[in-house]
């Protein structure tokens, strides 16, 4: 039986992983986010979503869902998108540390809510689906993903 946490989300974080501590670790290595007036800056948005509480807000989850779709289709994490997130402004890609943080955010969602789509997105990014920027190898995220996979019961290497 799943019970709801104080924020109303299913409390399925049985992995024992401290999402906020892991996201803080990833955020500590971020370069200064680049911003552009009139555009959606992926870097600024991701830097502002570096806590589990921020990730679970509806408006942020909606943007993360859109970003997930954009990244999976284009295989790139653009630095800037049009304000409505319809398409990238140009060919400029986000810094690789922001791609790593995005993986962490998707793992946090999957760990907290059991959402397999977010887990799948993180695993694909960690496995090298992105053409740009590349996602640096990270032992902390790998261990977190392993724990989530073990909890799901899906076979994994």
Buried (B, 14 or more C-beta within 10 A) or exposed (E): EEEEEEEEBEBBBEBEBEBBEBBEBBBEEBEEBBEBEEBBBBBBBBBEBBBBEBBBEEEBBEBBBBBBEBBBEBBBBBBBBEEEBEEBBEEEBBBBBBBBBBBBBBBBBBBBBBBEEBBBBBBBBBEEEBEBBEBEEBEBBEEBBEBBBEBEEEEEE
